[in-house]
């Protein structure tokens, strides 16, 4: 019994190398070197657990090789999982052919199952990932129990149950530690971005007037020069480009000022129906210039609480993004209605769409899907939605357009 317990602890500490190395490597820049070190750690833990199996009964021994294979597949990718399984089979080539055949059949069944849930695992939250890992291990434990009973060692069933429980807890702890480390790193990155953005925003606010005054003067002189009749076409083009870049710079400064400005706590009743119609009318010329048809379907008498000017800024930002997402033109639908005690707004375009990975990045400082974008517009928009006690969801498919769903309490 003492040897059995000692073996269990030994294998537990072998497996704990995986999250420990993962935490250490996560503090370094991702690259080929960190990838190789983590993969070597996983394969090393695999070889150790196979070399010193837990003896449950005469002729019956088990190890934790499933755990390194699971971690390599779901946290490093299918290729790494394949390499780990290859290492497993490679070691068993020197053993009994029957054992190698059983392993080969087992993993020919497991690999398609891994592939089937891989995308769901990557999209899932930590608790969903724990459930998937535990489910897989319970299935394996079931087959192990059947094999154990058929071998005639039912008197040692308690040892097998103890081993299975420890194995299950080990896998759950490893998944939990890796996921908590990922969440901690994500929070740290958000804090760093927030500090960086706050510093830049405050700096922009302090020098905005000093920058804007000479920019206004420069723009005025450029506009006068543009109206001259003796300019060549190339000179006229250069002046037009300069004016566009000045306007873009003015907008960026305005975005920084919006972020640096303290949040307004002023709340009023917003006639949402009329606000939507006003914004649609305001954006109509821009839509026409971009060969976009703006279609409105707005239910009457919608009223929400918030700041009217901020609400208009939010709608203008999102409609402008939708129009700019259709460089070849198309339809932009603006739909507003009442449902379940909420005013719901859908803005749907027929643009280029964005991937699920890009959707997760939206609203982060300095991240933009546009070549010359700063990402500040969406960041401000998300902040306005939050201040209005609203919620949002982005549904998009590449080459099939994007729909921005919002809802606000009535």
C-alpha positions in Angstrom: 0.0 0.0 0.0 2.8 2.4 0.9 4.5 1.7 -2.5 1.2 2.4 -4.2 0.7 5.7 -2.5 4.3 6.7 -3.1 3.9 5.9 -6.8 0.8 8.0 -7.0 2.6 11.0 -5.5 5.6 10.4 -7.8 3.4 10.5 -10.9 1.5 13.5 -9.6 4.7 15.5 -9.3 5.8 14.3 -12.7 2.7 15.8 -14.3 3.0 19.0 -12.3 6.1 19.8 -14.4 3.8 20.6 -17.3 1.9 23.6 -15.7 5.0 24.8 -13.9 7.0 25.0 -17.1 4.0 26.6 -18.9 3.8 29.3 -16.2 7.5 30.0 -16.5 7.5 30.1 -20.3 4.4 32.3 -20.5 6.6 35.1 -18.9 8.8 35.0 -22.0 8.1 36.0 -25.6 6.3 33.3 -27.6 8.5 31.8 -30.3 10.1 28.6 -31.5 12.3 28.3 -28.5 9.5 28.3 -26.0 7.5 26.0 -28.2 10.3 23.4 -28.3 11.0 23.7 -24.5 7.3 23.1 -23.7 7.0 20.2 -26.1 10.2 18.6 -24.7 8.7 19.0 -21.2 5.5 17.2 -22.2 7.3 14.4 -24.0 9.7 14.0 -21.0 6.8 13.7 -18.6 5.2 11.2 -20.9 8.4 9.0 -21.0 8.8 9.3 -17.2 5.3 8.2 -16.4 5.6 5.3 -18.9 9.0 4.2 -17.5 7.8 4.0 -13.9 4.1 2.8 -14.1 1.9 2.4 -11.0 1.6 -1.3 -10.1 -2.0 -2.1 -9.3 -2.0 -5.9 -9.3 0.2 -8.7 -10.6 0.7 -8.1 -14.2 -1.4 -4.9 -14.1 0.2 -1.5 -14.3 -1.1 1.9 -15.3 0.4 5.3 -16.0 -0.7 8.9 -16.8 0.4 9.1 -20.4 -3.1 10.3 -21.5 -2.5 13.7 -19.7 0.6 14.8 -21.7 -1.1 13.8 -24.9 -4.2 15.7 -24.0 -2.3 18.8 -23.0 -0.1 18.8 -26.1 -3.0 18.3 -28.4 -5.3 21.0 -26.9 -2.8 23.5 -25.8 -0.1 23.2 -28.4 -2.1 22.1 -31.4 -2.9 18.9 -33.3 0.7 18.8 -34.8 2.2 18.8 -31.3 -0.3 16.2 -30.2 0.7 14.0 -33.2 4.4 14.4 -32.3 3.7 13.3 -28.7 1.6 10.3 -29.8 4.5 9.5 -32.2 6.9 9.5 -29.3 4.6 7.2 -27.4 4.3 4.7 -30.2 8.1 5.0 -31.0 9.0 3.9 -27.4 6.6 1.0 -27.6 8.1 -0.3 -30.8 10.7 -1.9 -28.6 8.1 -3.6 -26.4 5.5 -6.3 -27.1 3.7 -6.2 -30.5 0.4 -6.8 -28.8 0.8 -3.8 -26.5 1.8 -1.6 -29.4 -1.2 -2.8 -31.4 -3.6 -2.0 -28.5 -2.1 1.5 -28.2 -2.4 2.1 -31.9 -6.0 1.1 -32.0 -6.8 3.3 -28.9 -5.3 6.4 -30.3 -6.8 5.9 -33.8 -10.1 6.2 -31.9 -9.0 9.0 -29.6 -7.5 11.3 -32.3 -10.7 11.8 -34.3 -12.6 12.5 -31.1 -10.0 15.1 -30.1 -10.3 16.7 -33.6 -14.1 16.7 -33.3 -14.1 18.8 -30.0 -10.9 20.8 -30.7 -12.6 24.0 -31.9 -15.2 23.9 -29.2 -12.4 23.5 -26.6 -10.5 26.5 -28.0 -13.6 28.7 -27.8 -14.7 27.4 -24.4 -14.3 29.0 -21.0 -12.1 27.3 -18.3 -15.0 25.4 -16.8 -16.1 24.0 -20.2 -12.5 22.9 -20.9 -12.4 21.2 -17.5 -15.7 19.4 -18.4 -14.3 18.2 -21.7 -11.0 17.0 -20.1 -12.9 15.2 -17.3 -15.3 13.6 -19.7 -12.5 12.1 -21.8 -10.8 10.8 -18.8 -14.0 9.2 -17.4 -14.5 7.4 -20.8 -10.9 6.1 -20.6 -11.4 5.0 -16.9 -14.5 3.1 -18.0 -12.6 1.0 -20.5 -9.8 0.5 -18.0 -12.3 -0.8 -15.4 -13.7 -3.3 -17.9 -10.2 -4.5 -18.8 -9.4 -4.8 -15.1 -12.5 -6.9 -14.3 -11.9 -9.2 -17.3 -8.3 -9.8 -16.2 -9.6 -11.4 -13.0 -8.2 -8.8 -10.6 -11.5 -7.6 -9.2 -10.1 -8.0 -5.6 -7.8 -5.0 -6.3 -10.6 -2.8 -7.6 -10.1 -0.3 -4.7 -6.5 0.4 -5.9 -7.8 1.0 -9.5 -10.4 3.4 -8.2 -7.9 5.3 -6.1 -5.5 5.6 -9.1 -8.3 6.8 -11.4 -9.5 9.5 -8.9 -5.9 10.8 -8.5 -5.4 10.8 -12.3 -8.6 12.6 -12.8 -7.8 15.2 -10.2 -4.3 15.6 -11.7 -5.7 16.4 -15.2 -8.3 18.8 -13.7 -5.6 20.6 -11.7 -3.3 21.0 -14.7 -6.1 22.4 -16.9 -7.1 24.7 -14.1 -3.6 26.0 -13.5 -2.9 26.6 -17.3 -6.3 28.4 -17.7 -5.8 30.6 -14.6 -2.4 31.5 -15.8 -3.9 32.5 -19.2 -6.5 34.6 -17.5 -3.9 36.3 -15.3 -1.8 37.1 -18.3 -4.8 38.5 -20.2 -5.7 40.7 -17.2 -2.1 41.9 -16.9 -2.0 42.8 -20.6 -5.3 44.7 -20.2 -3.9 46.7 -17.3 -0.7 47.5 -19.2 -2.7 48.6 -22.2 -5.0 50.7 -20.0 -2.0 52.4 -18.3 -0.4 53.0 -21.7 -3.6 54.4 -23.1 -4.3 56.6 -20.1 -0.8 58.1 -20.3 -1.1 58.7 -24.0 -4.6 60.1 -23.6 -3.6 62.5 -20.9 -0.6 63.6 -22.9 -2.8 64.2 -26.0 -5.3 66.2 -23.9 -2.5 68.4 -22.5 -1.0 69.3 -25.9 -4.2 69.1 -28.0 -4.8 72.8 -28.2 -1.1 73.5 -29.0 -1.3 71.0 -31.8 -4.7 72.0 -33.1 -3.9 75.7 -33.5 -1.0 75.3 -36.0 -2.9 72.5 -37.7 -5.9 74.8 -38.3 -3.5 77.5 -39.7 -1.8 74.9 -42.0 -5.2 73.6 -43.2 -6.4 77.1 -44.0 -3.3 77.9 -46.1 -3.6 74.6 -47.9 -7.2 75.2 -48.7 -6.3 78.6 -50.1 -3.6 77.1 -52.2 -5.9 74.4 -53.4 -8.3 77.0 -54.8 -5.5 78.5 -57.0 -6.0 78.1 -60.7 -2.3 77.8 -61.6 -1.6 74.5 -59.8 -0.6 71.4 -61.7 -2.7 68.2 -61.3 0.1 66.6 -59.2 0.3 69.6 -56.9 -3.4 69.6 -56.4 -3.3 65.9 -55.6 -0.5 66.5 -53.0 -2.6 69.3 -51.3 -5.7 67.1 -51.2 -3.8 64.2 -49.6 -2.3 66.6 -47.1 -5.8 67.9 -46.2 -7.1 64.4 -45.8 -4.2 63.5 -43.4 -4.8 66.7 -41.4 -8.5 65.8 -41.0 -7.5 62.2 -40.0 -5.1 63.6 -37.4 -7.8 65.9 -36.1 -10.1 62.9 -35.6 -7.4 60.9 -33.8 -6.8 63.8 -31.4 -10.6 64.0 -30.9 -10.7 60.3 -30.0 -7.9 60.7 -27.5 -9.7 63.6 -25.9 -12.8 61.5 -25.6 -10.9 58.9 -23.7 -9.1 61.4 -21.5 -12.3 63.3 -20.7 -13.9 62.1 -17.5 -17.0 60.0 -18.1 -20.2 62.0 -18.1 -22.7 60.8 -15.4 -25.5 63.0 -16.9 -28.5 60.8 -17.7 -31.6 61.7 -19.6 -34.4 60.1 -21.5 -33.2 59.5 -25.1 -35.9 59.4 -27.8 -34.1 56.5 -29.5 -36.4 56.3 -32.5 -35.9 60.0 -33.4 -32.2 59.8 -32.6 -31.7 56.8 -35.0 -33.6 58.6 -37.8 -31.5 61.8 -37.2 -28.2 59.8 -37.4 -29.4 57.9 -40.5 -30.2 61.2 -42.2 -26.8 62.6 -41.1 -24.9 59.6 -42.4 -26.9 59.4 -45.7 -24.5 61.6 -47.8 -21.5 59.6 -46.6 -23.3 56.4 -47.6 -24.2 57.7 -51.0 -20.5 58.8 -51.6 -19.5 55.2 -50.7 -22.1 53.6 -53.0 -24.0 52.2 -50.0 -27.7 52.0 -49.6 -28.8 52.8 -46.0 -32.0 50.8 -45.2 -33.8 51.7 -42.0 -36.5 49.7 -40.1 -37.0 51.5 -36.9 -39.9 50.9 -34.5 -41.7 53.9 -33.1 -41.7 55.4 -29.6 -38.4 53.7 -28.4 -37.0 55.6 -25.3 -33.9 54.6 -23.3 -31.8 56.3 -20.6 -28.4 57.8 -21.2 -26.5 60.7 -22.7 -28.0 61.8 -26.1 -24.7 63.1 -27.5 -22.9 59.9 -26.5 -25.7 57.8 -28.0 -25.3 59.7 -31.3 -21.6 59.3 -31.3 -22.0 55.6 -30.7 -24.4 55.2 -33.6 -22.3 57.3 -36.0 -19.2 55.3 -35.2 -20.9 51.9 -35.8 -22.7 53.0 -39.0 -19.5 54.6 -40.3 -17.6 51.3 -39.6 -20.3 49.4 -41.5 -20.1 51.7 -44.5 -16.3 51.6 -44.6 -16.4 47.8 -44.5 -18.0 47.8 -47.9 -15.4 49.4 -50.3 -17.4 48.1 -53.3 -20.8 49.3 -52.0 -23.8 47.3 -50.7 -26.6 47.6 -48.3 -26.4 48.7 -44.7 -29.5 47.8 -42.6 -30.4 49.7 -39.4 -33.1 47.8 -37.5 -34.4 48.9 -34.1 -37.3 47.3 -32.1 -38.6 46.5 -28.6 -38.2 43.0 -27.1 -38.2 41.5 -23.6 -38.0 44.9 -21.9 -35.1 46.1 -24.0 -34.6 48.3 -27.0 -32.6 46.3 -29.5 -30.5 47.8 -32.4 -29.0 45.7 -35.2 -26.6 47.2 -37.7 -25.9 44.8 -40.5 -23.5 45.3 -43.4 -22.5 43.2 -46.5 -18.8 43.9 -46.1 -15.7 41.8 -46.0 -16.5 40.4 -42.5 -14.0 39.5 -39.8 -12.7 36.3 -38.2 -13.7 35.1 -34.7 -10.1 35.9 -33.5 -10.5 39.5 -34.8 -13.8 39.9 -33.0 -12.1 39.0 -29.7 -9.5 41.7 -30.3 -12.0 44.5 -31.1 -12.2 47.3 -28.6 -8.6 46.8 -27.5 -6.3 49.9 -27.6 -4.5 50.3 -30.9 -6.2 47.3 -32.5 -8.0 47.9 -35.8 -9.0 45.9 -38.8 -8.5 49.0 -41.0 -5.1 49.9 -42.4 -5.1 53.4 -41.0 -7.3 52.7 -38.0 -6.3 53.3 -34.3 -9.0 51.1 -32.7 -10.1 54.1 -30.5 -13.5 54.5 -32.2 -14.7 51.1 -31.2 -13.1 51.3 -27.8 -15.1 54.5 -27.2 -18.3 52.9 -28.5 -18.0 49.9 -26.2 -17.4 52.3 -23.3 -20.5 54.2 -24.1 -22.6 51.0 -24.3 -21.3 50.0 -20.9 -22.2 53.4 -19.4 -25.7 53.1 -20.8 -26.1 49.7 -19.1 -26.3 48.1 -22.5 -24.9 44.9 -23.9 -23.6 44.0 -27.4 -22.7 41.0 -29.6 -20.8 40.9 -32.8 -21.7 38.2 -35.4 -19.5 38.0 -38.5 -18.3 35.7 -41.2 -15.4 36.5 -43.5 -16.7 37.6 -46.9 -20.3 37.5 -45.7 -20.7 40.7 -43.7 -21.0 41.7 -40.0 -24.0 42.3 -37.7 -23.6 44.4 -34.6 -26.3 43.6 -32.0 -27.0 46.0 -29.2 -29.6 46.1 -26.4 -30.5 48.7 -23.8 -33.0 48.6 -20.9 -36.1 50.6 -21.6 
